[in-house]
Amino acid sequence: MSSKLKILHIANKPPFPPMDGGAIGVNNVTQGLLDCGHNVKLISVNTHKHFVDIKSLPADYRKRTNIEFGFIDTQLRFGKAFLNLFGSRSYHVERFFDSSFASLLQETLEKQQFDIIIVESVFLKDYLPVLRKNATAKIILRAPNIEYLIWKRLADEERNPLKKWYLRLLANRLEREELTAVNSFDAFFTVTEKDRHFLQSFSGEKPSACIPTGLDITKEHRLPQVEIRPKAKPTVFHLGALDWMPNQEGLEWFLKEIWPQFQDSKFYIAGRRPTREIFRWQSENVIVEGEVDDAAAFLLEHDIMVVPLFSGSGMRVKIIEGMMLGKAIVSTTIGAEGLVVSPGEDILIADDAQGFITHIRNLLNDNALLTSIASAAKENAAKNYSNINIAKNLERFLFEVLER
């Protein structure tokens, strides 16, 4: 077998531009394998929620990845959602199946054969029959999250009885499909060891690996110069997709329970599609910037990142990006789940309001502590999350799967 693999990478959302953790994760798998010398073709679902005009992508990126988009309307439709209640399928998975996207995959496989097919997310599991019928490649699932756990945790936190019931229904149906689907793939890899062990318990001897999301550690040296605005004291910030329910839930808690204690400080909120509820918090000391053109430049402008997550799965790529750029981070245990960190040294962890208040106050008032945590975080990111090293680990795993 040639040392240069032919790989088809199928994504559930456009990976470029890499504006959020999910896109960064997909993009860095593709870029890492390309950097290792393999031939990669990228086919991505395009949706209303994450729509990207392919013509807007850099020409060299399009050429290097040979990227194609297939549009799927994944918007929540009341009629379809209502009818789904009387079935047994996961509505999350059903929304991602489209016959035209299946045809795109079939046409691609009829033109070219691949050694490996990497499928992003269990949401694309219904395309497995098309892939099996038209390819001899090993088909590998990349599971960046245990998806049903996100919805289970949201259901546990929900107070509205009707909404709690519906969230539990979604979680239970997704759980059945997700845990069954793992056995349909030839192998799988996760971004955390915890998730790998969990899925392994449902898949027997299926080849598996933990391949964290990496970051390009040279990125900082290629950033445009950012003019840091003069500040009387460090600023606090949150960066993440604002249309993602776990982020919305965590921010609401933070703004209600924590931030009233810091009226003389500034809190900046950035991310895709901020809701009306988030904009209602806009004030002299709460600045809602919404989607920013350059997330790294935003990170460099500010000092203390807060990650108040109480639901979710997988790993928070934005934490790694913050660490790489030398930010002090205060997170919940779930927010830092799956990361190689040392609480108290390169990150601060709290799961209640008083703990968050204490950590933030200490960072605001003790510049030596702020510098120490930020420096240790940056060193950690360079050591454990360099994308080229992680890509080489993925490469080794792919060859192991092929040799079985």
N, C-alpha and C positions, 0 to 999 in steps of 0.2 A: 504494500500500500504506500502511496506517495505520502511524503511528510507534509505536503500541502493539501489541506482538506477543502472540499467544496461544501459550503454550509449555506443552508437556507434558514434565515432568521425571520420568524413570523411574529409581529408585534401587535398587541391589542390597542395601541395608541401611538401616534407619531412620536418617534424618539428625538426628533430634531425640529426646532431648537430645544435643547435640554433644559427646559424651564422649571421642571418640578422633579421631585425625587423619582417618580416612576419613569419619566422620560430619560433622566440621567442614567438610571440603571440599565435601561434597554440600550441606550446609545453607547454606554461604556462597554457593554458586552460586544457589540458590533465593532467598535473602534479597537478594542483590545485584541480581538481575533484578527482583524485586518493588520494591526501592528505586528502580530506574530507571523504574518506572511501568508495567511489563508485567504481563499476566495470566498467572499461573503455576499450573498444577495439578500436584500432586505425587502420584505413585503409587510406593509402596515395597514391596519384598520384606520380609517379616518372617520371621525364622528363630528356631530355638531358641537359637542362639548369641548373637544380638543382639536378643532379643525385647523389644518395647515395647508396652505396653497403650495403644492409641490414646486411651482415655478419660483417661489420665494426662497427656496433652499439654495445654498451656495452650489455653484456648478461643480466644483471639485468634490463636494460631498455626494451629489447625485451620481457622479461618474464612479466614485470609489465604491459606493454601496449598491449601485444599480437599483436604487429604491423605486418601488411602485406603491401607490396607495389604492385601496379599495374602500369606497365610502359605504358605511353602514349607519342607518338611522337607529341609534340606540336611545333616543329620547323616550322618557317615560310616557306611555300612552295609556290613558285611563281605561279605555275599552279592553285593550290587551291585558293590562294588569288585572282587571276585574275577572276576565275569563280565566286567567292563570290561576285564580284562587280555587277553581273547581278541578284543576289538574293536579299533577304531582311534581312537575318539573320546576327547576329553579328559574325564576324570571330573569335573574342576572345572566344566566347562561343562554337562555332563549333569545334575549335581545341581541346577542353577538353573532347569531347565525344568520347568514344572508346567502342566498343562492348565487348571486353575482360574485361575491367574494370567494365562494367555493369554486366557481368557474375559473376565476383568476388563478387560484392555486393549482387547479387541474391543468390549465394551459401552460403554466410555468413548468410543471413537472413533466409535461409531455415534450417540452423543448429541451429540458436539461435535467440530468440526474445529479443527485447530491449524495455525499457520504453521511451527512448529519442534517437533521432538521430540528431546530430549536423553536419551541412554541412557548410564547410568553403568556403565562396566566392560564388558570383552569377555565377562564371564561371562553377560551377558544377550543375547548375540548371537543365540541361537536364537529370540528373539521377533521378529526382523526380518520374517519372512514375514507374521505377523499385522499388524504395523505397515504394511507395504507394501500389503497387501490392503485395509486399512480407512482409510488416510489418504493425503492428497496432500502432506503436510508434508515438509519437508526433515528427514532423520533424521541426527543428529550424534552421534558417539561421543565421550564424555569418557573419556580414558584416564589415570587418576591414576597408574598404574604400567604398566610393561611386565611383565605378570604372569609370563610364563614365565621371565624373568630371575631373579625371586625364587627360584623352585624350582631353577633351574640353579645359582645360587650356593649354595643349601642343599646340593645334591648334591655340589658341589665340596668343601664343607667336611666332609661326612659321612665318618666312618671305617668304619662298619659296612658291609661289602660288599653285603649284601642290601638294606639300606635305601638305600645309594647307588644301586644299580641301579633301585630303585623310584622314587626321586626323579628320576632321569634320565629314566625312562619318562614320568612325569607332565610333566616339563619339555618333553620333545620333542613330546609330543602337543599340549600347550597351545601350544607355539610354532607348530606348523602351523596350528592353528585361529585363533590370535591374529593372525598376520601375513596370513592369507587374509581374515579378517573385516574388516580395515581397508578393503578395497576394496568391501565391501558397503554401507558407509555413504556418505552424500553428502558428508560432511566429518568432520573429527575435531579435537579439541584436547587437548593434554597440559598437565601442570603444569611440565614442564621443557623447555628448548630441546633438550637432548640427546635426550630421548625423542621429541620432534617430528621431529627430523632422522632418527632411526632409523626411525620408522614411515613417514616420507615416502619413504624409499628403497624401500619396498614398495608404495607407493600412487600412484606417478606424479605427476600434476598435481592430485591430490585437494586441495581447499582445507583448510588446516590452520593452527593457531595455537598459540602457547604462552600459556596463561592460568594463571598460578600460583594456588595457593590463597591467598586473601586473608584478612585478619582485621579485625574491627571495632576500629579503633584508639581508639574512644571507650570500649571495654569497661572499661579500667582505672578510669575515672572513675565507673563504675556498679557497681563491685564493693562488696559489703558490707565494712565495716571488719574487717580481719583483725588479731587480736591476735598480734603477733610475740613469740614466747617468747624470753626472754633467753638469749643464747648466748655461751659463752666464745670460740668461733671459728666461722667460717662452716660451714654444713652442705652436704653433697654429696647429690644426689638423682638419681633416674631416674624418668621418667613416661612410660608407654606401655602399650599393650595387652600384658598378660603371657601371653595365650594365643596370641600371634603368634610363630611359630617364629624369625624373625630376632631379635626382642627376647630371647627365651629364650636363644638361642645367644650373643648379645653379653653378656647379663648374667652367664651362667655364666663366660665368659672373664674379665670384669671382676672378679667376686668371687674367682676363683681366682688370677689373675695380678696384679691391681692392688691390690685393697683390703687384703690382708694388710700392706701397707706403711703403712697409716693407722689403726693400732689405737687411736689417741687421738682419732679424729674420728668423726662420725656420718654414716651413709649411709642415706637414706630411699628406699624403693621403693614406688611407687604405680602402679596400673593395674588394668584389668579381668582377672578370673579368674587370679590367681596360682596357679601349679602347686605341687604338693607339693615338688618339687625347689627351688623358690624359697623356700618357707617353711622349708626345712631350713637355710637360711643365717641365719635369725633369730638375733640375738645382741644383746649390749649395744650394739654399734656398727653393727649392721645391722637396721634397723627396716622390716619389710614391712607396709605399711599396706593393701595391696590397693586395691580400687576406692574412690575418694574422692568425696564428694558434690559438691565444687566444686574442679575441677582448677586453676582460676586462683588460688583461695585457697591451695591446696597450693603452687603455684609461688611465691606471694608470701612464704610462710613460710621458704623455703630460698634458697640462694645460688648453688651451682655445679651446673649440669645436666651429666650425662654421657650421651653417646649412642654406646655401643660397638657399632655395627652393622657387620657384615661381609657381609651379604646384604640384598637389598631393591631397590626401584626407586622411581622417582618422587621426591617430596620429603617430608621429615619436618615435618608441620604443627606438631608439638609444639615443634620448634626455633624456628619463627617465633613461636609463642605465648610461649615463654620469652624470646626477644629482645624482644618487645613489652612484656613486664613487667619488663625490665631484669635479666635473669639472665646470668651468665657461663657460657659453654657450651664443653665439651670434647667433640669428636666425632671419629669416624673420617672419612676422605675419603668413603666411601660414605654415611655418616650425613648429611653435609652436601651430598650430591650434588644438583645442580640449584638450589641456593640462591644468591642474589646476596649473597655475603659476601666479606670481606677477611681471610683467616687472619692472626692476629697482631694484628688491630685490633679486630674485633667478634666473633671466634670463635677458638678454639684447636683445631688439628687435629693428630691423632697416629694412626698406624696400627700402633703396636707398644706393648708394655707399658711400656717405659722412657719413651717419649714421653708417655703418659698420666700416668705417675707424676710426671714432671717438671712438666707443666702443672698438675696438681692441687696439687702441693706449692707451686708458685709462687703460685697463687691463694689458697691457705690462709694463706700466710705474708706476702703482700704486698697489703695492703688497697688501695693506690693502683692496682695492676695490676687487681685485682678490680673496682674502681669504674670504671676506664677501659674495660675490655672490656664490662662491663655497660651503661654509658652509650652506647657506640658501637653496641652491639647494638640498643638501644631506638631510637636515631635511625635506624638502617638499616631496622627493621621499619616505622616510621612512613612512611618515604620510599618503600619498595619494595613493601610488602604491605598497603596500605590497601584494604579490600574494595570500597569504593565506586569507587575508581579502577580496580581490576581488573575490576569488574562493567561499567564503561563500555567497557573494552577488549573484553570478551566481547560486549557489545551491538553494537559496531562489527563484530565478526567475524560475528555472526549475520546482520546486514543484508547484509554482503558475500556470504555464502552464498546468501541469498535472491535477490540480484540476478544471480547467475550463470545 
